[in-house]
Each structure stands twice: as structure tokens, then as C-alpha cells.
Amino acid sequence: MDGGVVALDVKVIIEALLACEVEGLLDILVVGVEAQDARDERAVGAVAVIGLGETSSVPVGQYSQEIFTSLGVWDQVKAKANFGSDVRTVLSWVETGAVDCGVVYETDALTGENIETICQAPADTHKPVIYPAGIIGSSDNQKAAEKFMDFLKSPSAADLFEKYGFTVL
């Protein structure tokens, strides 16, 4: 360790997140598959860098901060964080090994390559992640917008959403 910086122990994060429920969880901790062989060692060792979305402008970063604050480890995580401009950047860092682990949405992790999901954040540690849709009243394309909204509410759209890791409310 350099400069007296407190080491971020993956085991602390995993133990904090392992008390998780299965449904409705979108923020997850992922590691690259290259790290699988060293996973046991990493669980008791220190993580040098964790990838997070920028907390001032990236929703996944805001959720991450909320989660780790709720779990009482935000200061430790923040000290080791590399902040990305969007969730896909964080996912890319994990895929390429540029960070030891990262927090992304489950829906993004499902599209990732060479990664493994370690755990999901308990639903009670963050606000629900919801993607609202609506029609703008002054739209010149009311009929097309209504047709699109009808599609979004259809069983075939629900199947597509679920296929990509979304939960339809």
C-alpha cells in the first residue's frame, strides 16, 4: 500500500452485498474472468481500483454511491474508485482488466464479455431503478407515439425487456 491509503477489501464489499434478494436488483459487482483464478486471494486481499460511474452525472454512479453509503463503506470505496463517464465505460474497464472490479447494471453485465457477476446490491440500499416512458402533449406525432406506447405495454415487448434483464412493472 502506498501513502497510507486504506486498502479496499473485496471481502468487505462482498460480505456487505451478499445479504441480497434475488428480484429487482440492478446494481451488481462484477470482475473480469481473468481474475477468477485469483478470486479467493482477491477476496482476502486489497483491491487497487474499483470502477464506478461518475457520481455527479452518471446514474449508475449515483446508485453506487447510495448503495455503498447505505452499507457504510462509501469512504473506503471512493478512495479506490476510478470514475467513468458512463456505465459502458465501467463495464469496458472490467472486461479489459483496467480495474479490479466495477459496479454496473445487471442489464449491462448481461451484454458484457469476459466478466463474472459476484453479487447484487440489496434492493433496500438504493432507490428503485425505473425507466419511465410517456407521450409529450405537444408532440406532432401523437398517433405514432401512442402506437409505440402500446407496443411498450405489449407481451412481446415485456418478453424483450425480460430477455435483456429488465423487470416489467
Residue pairs with C-beta under 8 A, 6 or more apart in sequence:
1 7
1 46
5 79
5 80
6 76
6 79
7 46
7 47
8 46
8 47
8 50
8 76
8 77
8 79
8 80
9 44
9 45
9 46
9 47
10 42
10 43
10 45
10 47
10 100
10 101
10 118
11 43
11 44
12 73
12 76
13 29
13 47
13 50
13 68
13 73
13 77
13 101
14 29
14 43
14 118
14 119
16 71
16 72
16 73
17 29
17 67
17 71
17 118
17 119
17 120
17 121
17 122
18 119
19 122
20 119
20 120
20 121
20 122
20 123
21 122
21 123
22 120
23 123
23 167
24 123
24 128
24 167
25 106
25 120
25 121
25 122
25 123
26 63
26 105
26 106
26 107
26 120
26 121
26 129
27 60
27 63
27 64
27 67
27 103
27 104
27 105
27 106
27 120
27 121
27 126
27 129
28 103
28 104
28 105
28 106
28 109
28 117
28 118
28 119
28 120
28 121
29 101
29 102
29 103
29 117
29 118
29 119
29 120
29 121
30 91
30 94
30 101
30 102
30 103
30 104
30 109
30 112
30 115
30 116
30 117
30 118
31 39
31 42
31 94
31 100
31 101
31 115
31 116
31 118
32 94
32 95
32 96
32 97
32 114
32 115
32 116
33 114
33 115
33 116
34 97
34 114
35 42
35 97
35 100
35 101
35 116
36 116
42 100
47 80
47 100
47 101
48 80
48 100
49 80
49 81
49 82
49 98
49 99
49 100
50 77
50 80
50 81
50 82
50 99
50 100
50 101
50 102
50 103
51 81
51 82
51 84
51 89
51 90
51 93
51 94
51 98
51 99
51 101
51 102
51 103
52 60
52 61
52 64
52 65
52 77
52 81
52 82
52 83
52 84
52 90
52 102
52 103
53 59
53 60
53 61
53 62
53 64
53 83
53 84
53 85
53 86
53 87
53 89
53 90
53 103
54 61
54 83
54 84
54 85
55 61
55 62
55 64
55 65
55 83
57 85
58 83
58 84
58 85
58 86
58 87
59 87
59 129
60 87
60 90
60 103
60 104
60 105
61 83
61 84
63 103
63 121
63 126
63 127
63 129
64 77
64 103
65 74
65 78
66 125
66 126
66 127
67 103
67 121
67 125
67 126
68 74
68 77
68 78
70 124
70 125
70 126
71 125
82 93
82 98
82 99
84 90
84 93
87 104
87 105
87 108
88 108
90 99
90 102
90 103
90 104
91 102
91 104
91 108
91 109
91 111
91 112
91 115
92 98
93 99
93 102
94 101
94 102
94 104
94 112
94 115
95 112
95 113
95 114
95 115
101 118
103 121
104 112
105 129
105 165
106 117
106 120
106 165
107 164
107 165
107 166
109 115
109 117
109 165
110 164
110 165
111 164
130 169
131 166
133 149
133 152
134 149
135 142
135 145
135 146
135 149
136 145
139 145
151 157
158 168
161 167
161 168
162 168
